[in-house]
Amino acid sequence: MKRRERTRQLIELGGLVAKAGLIELTDDDRAVILGILVDAAATLRSEDRDKALLLWWRRGKRAFEALAPEREPRA
């Protein structure tokens, strides 16, 4: 992956952390945010992987749909 592509990917992933509300909910505590992500990664390594992926996918899809009006151009 090229440097520019990697930078864009990291910015987009940071945006997802912000959209999920994790910055405000943790008072921008990066250790807590990393802990949440480490916990999610552990779940993805477990027997519950498929169940968790489906649940998180559904929640993420609904969250994106809820944010869709924000993304529409304003008249």
N, C-alpha and C positions, 0 to 999 in steps of 0.2 A: 504494500500500500504506500502510495506516495505521501510525502509530508503534508501537502495541502489537503489531501483527502482525509488523512488521519486527524488533522486539526479540525476540519469540518465535522467529522464524526464525534470528536470529543466535545465540541461546542453543542452539537445536537443532543448528545447524551446528558450534558449538563442542563440543557433546557428541559429535558424530561424530568430530571430531579426537581427543578423549579416548578414545573407544571403540576407535579404530584403534591406540591406543598411541603416537601421535606425540609426545605431551607427554613421556612417560618416555624414549622412544627417542632424542629429540633433546635431552634435559636441559632441556626447556622453552625451547629456543632459537627464538625467533619468526622470526628471519631464515631459519633452516633450514626451518621449517614453511612459511613463505611461499614459499621456493624450491621445495619439493616441490609446492605447489599451482600455482605458475607453470609448472613443468615439465609437470604434468598438463594445464593449460590449453593449453600449446603442442602437446601430443599431440592434444588435441581439435580443434585447428586444422589438423592435418596429414591426410595421406591415410589414416593409420591410425585415424582417428576411430571408425569403426564397429567395428573389431576391438577397440580399447581399451574402448569403451563396453560391449560384450558381455562381455569379460573382467572388467572392474571390476564390472559388474552381478552376474555370477555370484559373484564373491568377496564382494561386499557382501551378497548374499542368504544365502550360507553363514554369514557372520559374524553377521548378524541371527538366523539360526536357532540358532547356537551360543549366542547371548546370551539366547535365549527363556526358558530355565529361570530365569534371573535375574529376569525380569520377572513370572513367575507369583507370585501371592500365596502367602505362607507360611501353613501351617496352625498 
